[in-house]
Amino acid sequence: IEERRSVRDYTDTPLTLEELSFLLWCTQGVCELYPSVTLRTVPSAGARHALETYLLVNNVRELPPGLYYFKATAHALTELTLESTVAEAVAESCLGQNFIRTAAVNFIWTAVPYRMCWRYGERGYRYLHLDAGHACQNLYLAARAVTCGVCAIGAYHDAYLNEIMGLDGLKQFVIYLAAVGKVR
């Protein structure tokens, strides 16, 4: 914890699928699955788990660069697009932060407010942000175990990034991002 720092400079060493799998488990891993709730490796208000995880992959062994969706309950990735322009578009939507292009992978968390707000009303929007912080902090801490650095990203053009992700910005929207790569 004392060594936690934001890292924006990464080597060109790829992550392995096992390392990526570990980071995904640490940030959204399902520990127990019940008919109406999941218990995960990160806390969530009322166990609502209103976050979804997407990955912008740049440099992971055996995984083509592109945009992927992580289905937590199956611990599986679904390919969304392998268009070569997606990384450039995401970096541009994040105010041109170049380390997004050089990171091995970028976690993109989206929020589905209905999952939280049906129970907590407007206050649910606060809990969405807290949940995103929990997931990102777990990523920071877990990344050290696989010799990676992380940089959380809160600076982005909401409408542009939601459009890139194919989200409407109301029923689902980007809430937080984090770049991950091997450290020098």
C-alpha positions as CSV (number, residue, x, y, z in Angstrom):
1,I,0.0,0.0,0.0
2,E,2.8,2.4,0.8
3,E,4.3,1.8,-2.7
4,R,1.0,2.6,-4.5
5,R,1.7,5.3,-7.2
6,S,0.1,6.3,-10.5
7,V,2.3,5.1,-13.3
8,R,2.1,6.5,-16.8
9,D,5.3,5.1,-18.3
10,Y,5.2,1.4,-19.3
11,T,7.6,-1.1,-21.0
12,D,6.6,-2.8,-24.2
13,T,6.5,-6.2,-22.3
14,P,3.1,-7.7,-22.8
15,L,0.8,-8.9,-20.1
16,T,0.0,-12.6,-20.1
17,L,-3.5,-13.9,-20.2
18,E,-3.0,-15.3,-16.7
19,E,-2.0,-11.8,-15.4
20,L,-4.9,-10.2,-17.0
21,S,-7.2,-12.9,-15.6
22,F,-5.8,-12.2,-12.1
23,L,-6.4,-8.4,-12.5
24,L,-10.0,-9.0,-13.7
25,W,-10.7,-11.3,-10.8
26,C,-9.3,-8.8,-8.3
27,T,-11.5,-6.0,-9.7
28,Q,-14.8,-7.8,-10.4
29,G,-14.2,-11.4,-9.4
30,V,-17.3,-13.4,-8.4
31,C,-16.8,-15.2,-5.1
32,E,-20.4,-16.5,-4.6
33,L,-23.3,-16.4,-7.0
34,Y,-26.9,-16.4,-5.7
35,P,-30.1,-16.1,-7.7
36,S,-30.5,-12.4,-7.0
37,V,-27.0,-11.2,-5.9
38,T,-23.3,-11.9,-6.4
39,L,-20.6,-11.5,-3.8
40,R,-17.4,-10.2,-5.4
41,T,-13.9,-9.3,-4.6
42,V,-14.8,-5.6,-4.3
43,P,-17.5,-4.1,-2.1
44,S,-20.7,-2.7,-3.6
45,A,-23.5,-0.8,-1.9
46,G,-26.2,-3.4,-1.2
47,A,-24.2,-5.9,-3.3
48,R,-25.8,-4.2,-6.4
49,H,-22.6,-4.4,-8.5
50,A,-23.7,-1.9,-11.0
51,L,-20.4,-1.7,-12.8
52,E,-19.4,-3.4,-16.0
53,T,-15.8,-3.9,-17.1
54,Y,-14.6,-3.3,-20.6
55,L,-11.0,-3.6,-21.8
56,L,-9.1,-1.7,-24.4
57,V,-6.3,-4.3,-25.1
58,N,-3.1,-3.0,-26.6
59,N,-0.5,-5.6,-25.6
60,V,-1.6,-8.9,-24.1
61,R,-0.1,-12.2,-25.2
62,E,-2.6,-14.3,-27.2
63,L,-5.2,-11.6,-27.3
64,P,-5.5,-9.4,-30.4
65,P,-5.6,-5.6,-29.7
66,G,-9.1,-4.3,-29.5
67,L,-12.1,-3.6,-27.3
68,Y,-13.5,-6.4,-25.1
69,Y,-16.3,-6.9,-22.6
70,F,-15.7,-8.9,-19.4
71,K,-18.6,-11.0,-18.2
72,A,-17.8,-11.3,-14.5
73,T,-20.2,-14.2,-13.7
74,A,-18.5,-16.4,-16.4
75,H,-15.0,-14.9,-16.0
76,A,-14.9,-14.5,-19.8
77,L,-14.1,-11.9,-22.4
78,T,-16.2,-11.1,-25.4
79,E,-14.6,-9.4,-28.4
80,L,-16.4,-6.2,-29.4
81,T,-14.2,-4.7,-32.0
82,L,-10.6,-5.2,-33.3
83,E,-10.7,-2.0,-35.3
84,S,-7.2,-0.5,-35.3
85,T,-8.6,3.0,-34.6
86,V,-10.3,2.2,-31.3
87,A,-7.2,2.8,-29.2
88,E,-6.6,6.2,-30.9
89,A,-10.2,7.2,-30.4
90,V,-10.2,6.3,-26.7
91,A,-7.0,8.2,-26.1
92,E,-8.4,11.2,-27.9
93,S,-11.6,11.0,-25.8
94,C,-9.3,11.1,-22.8
95,L,-7.9,14.5,-23.7
96,G,-5.0,13.0,-25.7
97,Q,-3.4,11.1,-22.8
98,N,-0.7,9.2,-24.7
99,F,-0.1,6.5,-22.1
100,I,-3.5,5.0,-23.0
101,R,-1.9,3.9,-26.3
102,T,1.3,2.5,-24.6
103,A,-0.5,0.7,-21.7
104,A,-0.8,-3.1,-22.2
105,V,-4.5,-2.8,-21.3
106,N,-7.0,-0.1,-20.2
107,F,-9.8,-1.0,-17.9
108,I,-13.0,1.0,-18.7
109,W,-15.7,0.7,-16.1
110,T,-19.2,1.6,-17.0
111,A,-22.1,2.1,-14.6
112,V,-25.7,0.8,-15.0
113,P,-27.5,3.2,-12.7
114,Y,-30.8,1.3,-12.6
115,R,-29.1,-1.6,-10.6
116,M,-28.3,0.9,-7.9
117,C,-31.0,3.5,-8.1
118,W,-34.0,1.2,-8.0
119,R,-33.0,0.5,-4.4
120,Y,-31.4,3.7,-3.3
121,G,-33.0,6.4,-5.4
122,E,-30.9,9.4,-6.4
123,R,-28.4,8.5,-3.7
124,G,-27.5,5.5,-5.8
125,Y,-25.5,7.7,-8.1
126,R,-23.1,8.5,-5.2
127,Y,-22.7,4.8,-4.6
128,L,-21.8,4.2,-8.3
129,H,-18.8,6.4,-7.9
130,L,-17.8,4.8,-4.6
131,D,-18.0,1.3,-6.2
132,A,-15.8,2.5,-9.1
133,G,-13.2,3.7,-6.6
134,H,-13.2,0.3,-4.9
135,A,-12.6,-1.5,-8.1
136,C,-9.8,0.8,-9.2
137,Q,-8.1,0.7,-5.8
138,N,-8.1,-3.1,-6.0
139,L,-6.5,-2.8,-9.5
140,Y,-3.8,-0.6,-8.1
141,L,-3.0,-3.0,-5.3
142,A,-3.2,-6.2,-7.4
143,A,-1.1,-4.8,-10.2
144,R,1.9,-4.7,-7.9
145,A,1.8,-8.5,-7.6
146,V,2.3,-8.9,-11.4
147,T,4.9,-6.1,-11.7
148,C,2.5,-3.6,-13.3
149,G,1.7,0.0,-12.7
150,V,-1.7,1.7,-13.0
151,C,-2.9,5.1,-13.7
152,A,-6.6,6.0,-13.0
153,I,-8.2,8.3,-15.5
154,G,-11.0,10.6,-14.7
155,A,-10.4,13.1,-17.4
156,Y,-12.4,12.3,-20.5
157,H,-15.2,13.6,-22.7
158,D,-18.2,11.8,-21.5
159,A,-20.4,11.9,-24.6
160,Y,-17.5,11.1,-27.0
161,L,-16.3,8.1,-24.9
162,N,-19.8,6.8,-24.4
163,E,-20.3,7.0,-28.2
164,I,-17.1,5.0,-28.8
165,M,-18.3,2.4,-26.4
166,G,-21.7,2.3,-27.9
167,L,-23.4,3.5,-24.8
168,D,-26.4,5.8,-24.5
169,G,-24.9,7.8,-21.6
170,L,-28.1,7.4,-19.5
171,K,-28.9,3.8,-19.0
172,Q,-25.2,3.0,-19.1
173,F,-22.2,5.3,-19.1
174,V,-18.4,5.3,-18.6
175,I,-17.6,6.2,-15.0
176,Y,-13.8,5.5,-14.7
177,L,-10.8,4.2,-16.5
178,A,-7.4,2.9,-15.6
179,A,-4.3,2.2,-17.7
180,V,-2.2,-0.8,-16.8
181,G,1.3,-1.8,-18.0
182,K,4.5,-3.5,-17.0
183,V,6.8,-1.1,-15.1
184,R,10.3,-0.1,-16.0
